[in-house]
């Protein structure tokens, strides 16, 4: 095989090919390299004389070799000269390094029917820049995500301060007022012959203090629960629970919260008495949903707690005929600190339903609701029935 047949026959063409930065070489029908230009030698990291006679496929990575063979066989079988499309392949240079290239092979501009021209464009720098741009985009997205989280955290802090200052003020005012009245009664008792004259009033205000402290404790417990849930520190402690008896006990414990004429109606079609649940979570769920129904319903109304099972799922439904939830607020109902606009005058932290949803999900369940303004709300919970702890 003669060296540089094309470049020798046309010195001006040879000078031109050696002056450009894109790699150009010729291969014969057996795939052997002929007439590589200077840029090609630079890309492949070998001298021109060492490239001549080598099989071009020897410089291709395995996957790129398969791709090249498809192009090569198609070109050899063409009766007319047709340009091939540009392909992104990878070559292995003389130093053993992988180099991404754009490769185009055709026979349309050669002066010999036995030679095919191969154009090789080193795109290493382009790939590097693309990778850096992609990395920068990812970094920007991460930064944007962090900024959004910071903004949300700031909003939550602001809402927390507003809510906490309002919610803590009510029970603290009750504690202070009752304490002052007790001190007055005690002072007046010292001046009277019968020291027990104000006993009933003192006991009544002591109960109010206990209730106020209990309300504060519940609020603080909710804050602690949210924090632990966010940190992933709460897991299920599965145990057998007599759900019917637990529901009856909760219903009884909430009687002191009901408004005049209100009634909690427990309905059940459960075939089993015991279910494997987290007793603290299910207790918290029922307490929250029922106490909310009491708060947001009018006097002389019924609140329904329905327990059933179907398709290996435990179904819990709590419904009321109260305020209902405005349509615009429903999408945010389970968000932390969220309070519907028609409930701002009713005591609450906006944490209860957020905690309920997380507890339901920790037990692999789902919660949904239907609500109509001024007609009431129904919460539905489905929890898969477990057969073993």
C-alpha positions as CSV (number, residue, x, y, z in Angstrom):
1,X,0.0,0.0,0.0
2,X,1.4,3.4,-1.0
3,X,1.7,6.1,1.6
4,X,-0.3,9.2,1.2
5,X,-1.5,8.5,-2.3
6,X,-4.0,11.4,-2.3
7,X,-1.7,13.9,-0.5
8,X,1.2,13.0,-2.9
9,X,-0.9,13.4,-6.0
10,X,-2.2,16.8,-4.9
11,X,0.3,18.8,-2.7
12,X,-2.2,21.7,-2.2
13,X,-4.9,19.3,-1.0
14,X,-2.3,17.7,1.4
15,X,-1.3,21.1,2.7
16,X,-5.0,22.0,3.2
17,X,-5.9,18.8,5.1
18,X,-2.8,19.1,7.4
19,X,-3.7,22.7,8.2
20,X,-7.2,22.1,9.6
21,X,-8.0,21.2,13.2
22,X,-10.5,18.4,12.4
23,X,-9.1,14.9,12.0
24,X,-9.3,13.5,8.5
25,X,-8.1,10.1,7.3
26,X,-8.9,7.6,4.5
27,X,-9.7,3.9,4.8
28,X,-9.8,1.3,2.2
29,X,-12.5,-1.4,1.7
30,X,-10.8,-3.6,4.3
31,X,-11.0,-0.7,6.9
32,X,-7.2,0.0,6.8
33,X,-6.1,3.6,7.5
34,X,-4.4,5.6,4.8
35,X,-3.4,9.3,4.5
36,X,-4.2,10.6,8.1
37,X,-3.7,14.4,8.5
38,X,-1.9,16.1,11.3
39,X,-5.1,16.7,13.4
40,X,-5.9,13.0,13.2
41,X,-2.4,12.1,14.5
42,X,-3.0,14.5,17.3
43,X,-6.4,13.1,18.3
44,X,-5.2,9.5,18.1
45,X,-1.9,10.3,19.9
46,X,0.2,8.5,17.3
47,X,2.5,9.5,14.5
48,X,1.1,9.4,11.0
49,X,3.5,6.5,9.9
50,X,2.3,4.4,12.8
51,X,-1.3,4.9,11.9
52,X,-1.0,3.9,8.2
53,X,-2.1,0.3,7.6
54,X,-3.8,-0.1,11.0
55,X,-7.4,-1.2,11.1
56,X,-9.5,1.8,12.0
57,X,-11.8,-0.3,14.2
58,X,-8.8,-1.0,16.5
59,X,-9.2,2.6,17.8
60,X,-12.9,2.3,18.7
61,X,-14.4,1.3,22.0
62,X,-16.6,-1.8,22.0
63,X,-20.0,-0.1,21.7
64,X,-18.7,2.4,19.2
65,X,-17.2,-0.5,17.2
66,X,-20.6,-2.1,16.8
67,X,-22.1,1.2,15.8
68,X,-19.3,1.9,13.3
69,X,-19.7,-1.6,11.7
70,X,-23.4,-0.9,11.0
71,X,-22.4,2.4,9.2
72,X,-19.5,0.8,7.4
73,X,-21.4,-2.2,6.1
74,X,-24.3,0.0,4.9
75,X,-21.8,2.3,3.1
76,X,-20.0,-0.7,1.4
77,X,-23.3,-2.0,0.1
78,X,-24.4,1.3,-1.4
79,X,-24.2,1.4,-5.2
80,X,-24.1,5.2,-5.1
81,X,-22.1,7.4,-2.9
82,X,-24.3,8.5,0.0
83,X,-23.1,10.6,3.0
84,X,-23.6,8.9,6.4
85,X,-25.0,10.8,9.3
86,X,-22.8,12.1,12.0
87,X,-22.4,9.8,14.9
88,X,-21.2,10.3,18.5
89,X,-18.7,7.6,19.2
90,X,-15.7,7.0,21.4
91,X,-12.2,6.1,20.4
92,X,-9.2,4.8,22.3
93,X,-6.1,6.8,21.5
94,X,-2.5,5.6,21.5
95,X,-2.2,6.4,25.3
96,X,-5.2,4.2,26.1
97,X,-7.5,7.1,26.9
98,X,-11.2,7.2,25.9
99,X,-12.0,10.2,23.7
100,X,-15.5,11.3,22.6
101,X,-15.7,12.2,19.0
102,X,-18.1,13.1,16.2
103,X,-17.5,10.7,13.3
104,X,-18.7,11.0,9.7
105,X,-17.7,8.6,6.9
106,X,-18.5,8.8,3.2
107,X,-17.1,8.3,-0.2
108,X,-18.6,11.3,-2.0
109,X,-15.5,13.4,-2.3
110,X,-12.7,10.9,-2.9
111,X,-11.1,10.5,-6.2
112,X,-10.8,6.7,-5.8
113,X,-13.6,4.2,-5.6
114,X,-11.5,2.1,-3.2
115,X,-11.1,4.8,-0.5
116,X,-13.5,6.3,2.0
117,X,-13.0,9.5,3.9
118,X,-13.4,9.6,7.6
119,X,-13.9,12.9,9.5
120,X,-13.1,12.9,13.2
121,X,-14.0,15.8,15.4
122,X,-12.7,15.7,19.0
123,X,-15.6,16.8,21.2
124,X,-13.8,16.2,24.6
125,X,-13.9,19.9,25.5
126,X,-17.6,20.2,24.5
127,X,-18.5,17.2,26.7
128,X,-16.5,18.7,29.6
129,X,-18.4,22.0,29.2
130,X,-21.7,20.2,28.9
131,X,-20.9,18.3,32.1
132,X,-20.0,21.5,33.9
133,X,-23.1,23.2,32.7
134,X,-25.2,20.2,33.8
135,X,-23.5,20.2,37.2
136,X,-24.1,23.9,37.5
137,X,-27.8,23.4,36.7
138,X,-28.1,20.7,39.3
139,X,-26.3,22.9,41.8
140,X,-28.6,25.8,41.0
141,X,-31.6,23.6,41.4
142,X,-30.3,22.4,44.8
143,X,-29.6,26.0,45.9
144,X,-33.0,27.0,44.7
145,X,-34.5,24.1,46.6
146,X,-32.7,25.1,49.7
147,X,-33.8,28.7,49.4
148,X,-37.4,27.5,49.0
149,X,-37.0,25.4,52.1
150,X,-35.6,28.4,54.0
151,X,-38.5,30.5,52.8
152,X,-41.0,27.9,53.8
153,X,-39.3,27.5,57.2
154,X,-39.4,31.3,57.7
155,X,-43.1,31.3,56.9
156,X,-43.7,28.4,59.3
157,X,-41.7,30.2,62.1
158,X,-43.8,33.3,61.6
159,X,-47.0,31.3,61.6
160,X,-45.9,29.4,64.7
161,X,-45.1,32.6,66.6
162,X,-48.5,34.0,65.8
163,X,-50.3,30.8,66.6
164,X,-48.4,30.0,69.7
165,X,-48.8,33.5,71.2
166,X,-52.6,33.2,70.6
167,X,-53.0,29.6,71.7
168,X,-50.8,29.9,74.8
169,X,-52.5,33.1,75.9
170,X,-55.9,31.5,76.5
171,X,-55.0,28.7,78.9
172,X,-52.4,31.0,80.6
173,X,-55.1,33.6,81.2
174,X,-57.3,31.0,82.6
175,X,-54.6,29.8,85.0
176,X,-53.8,33.4,86.1
177,X,-57.5,34.4,86.6
178,X,-58.3,31.3,88.6
179,X,-55.2,31.6,90.7
180,X,-56.1,35.2,91.6
181,X,-59.6,34.3,92.5
182,X,-58.4,31.4,94.7
183,X,-56.1,33.9,96.5
184,X,-59.0,36.2,97.1
185,X,-61.2,33.5,98.5
186,X,-58.4,32.3,100.8
187,X,-57.9,35.9,101.9
188,X,-61.6,36.4,102.6
189,X,-61.8,33.1,104.4
190,X,-59.3,34.3,107.0
191,X,-61.7,37.0,108.0
192,X,-64.7,34.8,108.2
193,X,-65.7,32.3,110.9
194,X,-66.5,29.5,108.5
195,X,-63.3,28.7,106.6
196,X,-65.1,26.4,104.1
197,X,-67.6,28.9,102.8
198,X,-65.8,29.2,99.5
199,X,-64.8,25.6,99.1
200,X,-67.0,24.9,96.0
201,X,-65.7,28.0,94.2
202,X,-62.1,27.1,95.1
203,X,-62.5,23.6,93.8
204,X,-64.1,24.9,90.6
205,X,-61.2,27.2,89.9
206,X,-58.7,24.4,90.7
207,X,-60.4,22.3,88.0
208,X,-60.2,25.2,85.6
209,X,-56.4,25.5,86.3
210,X,-56.1,21.8,85.7
211,X,-58.0,22.1,82.4
212,X,-55.8,25.0,81.3
213,X,-52.6,23.2,82.2
214,X,-54.0,20.2,80.3
215,X,-54.6,22.3,77.2
216,X,-51.1,23.7,77.4
217,X,-49.7,20.2,77.7
218,X,-51.7,19.0,74.7
219,X,-50.4,21.9,72.6
220,X,-46.8,21.2,73.6
221,X,-47.2,17.5,73.0
222,X,-48.4,18.3,69.5
223,X,-45.3,20.4,68.9
224,X,-43.1,17.6,70.1
225,X,-44.9,15.1,68.0
226,X,-44.4,17.1,64.8
227,X,-40.7,17.6,65.6
228,X,-40.2,13.9,66.1
229,X,-42.2,13.0,63.0
230,X,-40.2,15.4,60.9
231,X,-36.9,13.9,62.2
232,X,-38.2,10.3,61.6
233,X,-37.9,9.4,65.3
234,X,-41.4,7.9,65.6
235,X,-42.1,4.3,64.4
236,X,-45.0,2.0,64.9
237,X,-45.2,-0.2,68.0
238,X,-47.6,-2.9,66.7
239,X,-49.8,-4.7,69.3
240,X,-53.3,-6.2,69.5
241,X,-55.9,-3.5,70.2
242,X,-59.5,-4.0,71.0
243,X,-60.7,-1.2,68.7
244,X,-64.3,-1.3,69.7
245,X,-63.5,-1.0,73.4
246,X,-60.9,1.7,72.8
247,X,-63.5,3.7,70.7
248,X,-66.0,3.4,73.6
249,X,-63.4,4.6,76.1
250,X,-62.4,7.6,73.9
251,X,-66.1,8.5,73.3
252,X,-66.6,8.5,77.1
253,X,-63.5,10.6,77.8
254,X,-64.7,13.3,75.3
255,X,-68.1,13.8,76.9
256,X,-66.8,16.7,79.0
257,X,-65.9,18.5,75.7
258,X,-69.2,18.1,74.0
259,X,-71.5,21.1,73.7
260,X,-75.1,21.0,75.0
261,X,-77.1,18.5,73.1
262,X,-74.1,17.1,71.2
263,X,-73.8,13.3,71.0
264,X,-71.1,11.0,69.7
265,X,-72.7,8.0,68.0
266,X,-70.5,4.9,67.7
267,X,-71.5,2.5,65.0
268,X,-69.6,-0.7,64.2
269,X,-69.9,-3.7,61.9
270,X,-66.5,-5.1,62.9
271,X,-66.3,-8.9,62.7
272,X,-63.2,-9.0,64.8
273,X,-62.6,-7.4,68.2
274,X,-58.8,-7.1,68.0
275,X,-56.6,-5.4,65.3
276,X,-52.9,-5.1,65.1
277,X,-52.3,-1.3,65.4
278,X,-50.1,1.2,67.2
279,X,-52.4,2.0,70.2
280,X,-50.9,5.5,70.8
281,X,-51.3,6.4,67.2
282,X,-54.9,5.2,66.7
283,X,-55.8,6.8,70.0
284,X,-54.4,10.1,68.9
285,X,-56.1,9.8,65.5
286,X,-59.6,9.2,67.1
287,X,-59.1,11.9,69.7
288,X,-58.1,14.5,67.1
289,X,-60.9,13.7,64.6
290,X,-63.6,13.5,67.3
291,X,-62.5,16.6,69.2
292,X,-62.4,18.6,65.9
293,X,-65.9,17.4,65.1
294,X,-67.0,18.6,68.5
295,X,-65.4,22.0,68.1
296,X,-66.6,22.7,64.6
297,X,-70.2,21.4,65.1
298,X,-73.2,23.2,66.7
299,X,-75.1,22.3,69.7
300,X,-77.8,19.6,69.5
301,X,-75.9,17.8,66.7
302,X,-74.7,14.2,66.2
303,X,-71.1,13.1,65.5
304,X,-70.8,9.7,63.9
305,X,-67.8,7.3,64.5
306,X,-68.2,4.3,62.2
307,X,-65.9,1.3,62.3
308,X,-66.1,-1.4,59.6
309,X,-63.8,-3.7,57.6
310,X,-63.7,-4.7,53.9
311,X,-61.1,-6.1,51.4
312,X,-58.6,-6.7,54.2
313,X,-58.8,-3.1,55.3
314,X,-60.0,-1.5,58.5
315,X,-62.3,1.5,57.8
316,X,-62.7,4.4,60.2
317,X,-65.1,7.2,59.4
318,X,-65.8,10.3,61.5
319,X,-68.5,12.7,60.3
320,X,-70.1,15.8,61.6
321,X,-72.7,18.4,60.5
322,X,-70.7,21.4,61.3
323,X,-68.9,24.4,59.6
324,X,-67.4,22.4,56.8
325,X,-64.2,23.4,55.0
326,X,-64.1,26.1,52.3
327,X,-63.2,24.6,48.9
328,X,-60.2,26.9,48.5
329,X,-58.8,25.7,51.9
330,X,-59.2,22.0,51.3
331,X,-55.9,21.5,49.5
332,X,-54.0,22.7,52.4
333,X,-55.9,21.0,55.2
334,X,-53.1,18.6,56.2
335,X,-50.3,21.2,56.1
336,X,-48.6,22.2,59.4
337,X,-50.1,25.2,61.2
338,X,-52.9,25.6,58.5
339,X,-56.2,26.8,59.7
340,X,-59.2,27.2,57.5
341,X,-60.4,30.8,57.2
342,X,-63.8,30.0,58.8
343,X,-62.1,28.6,61.9
344,X,-59.8,31.4,63.1
345,X,-62.1,32.2,66.0
346,X,-62.0,28.6,67.2
347,X,-59.1,27.4,69.4
348,X,-56.6,25.2,67.6
349,X,-53.0,24.9,66.6
350,X,-53.3,23.7,63.0
351,X,-51.2,20.7,63.9
352,X,-53.7,18.0,64.7
353,X,-54.6,16.9,61.2
354,X,-51.0,17.1,60.1
355,X,-50.1,14.6,62.9
356,X,-53.2,12.4,62.1
357,X,-52.1,12.1,58.4
358,X,-48.6,11.2,59.4
359,X,-49.8,8.6,61.9
360,X,-52.1,7.0,59.4
361,X,-49.3,6.8,56.8
362,X,-46.9,5.3,59.4
363,X,-49.5,2.5,59.7
364,X,-49.5,2.1,55.9
365,X,-52.9,3.6,55.7
366,X,-54.6,6.4,53.7
367,X,-56.8,9.3,54.8
368,X,-59.3,11.3,52.8
369,X,-62.2,13.6,53.4
370,X,-65.4,15.1,51.9
371,X,-66.6,18.5,53.1
372,X,-69.3,21.0,52.2
373,X,-69.4,24.4,53.6
374,X,-72.0,24.8,56.4
375,X,-73.1,21.2,56.0
376,X,-70.3,19.2,57.6
377,X,-67.2,17.1,57.0
378,X,-66.5,13.4,56.9
379,X,-63.0,11.9,57.3
380,X,-62.3,8.4,56.0
381,X,-59.4,6.3,57.0
382,X,-58.3,2.9,55.5
383,X,-55.6,0.9,57.3
384,X,-54.5,-2.6,55.9
385,X,-55.4,-5.4,58.3
386,X,-52.3,-7.1,59.6
387,X,-52.3,-10.7,60.5
388,X,-49.2,-10.7,62.7
389,X,-47.1,-8.3,64.8
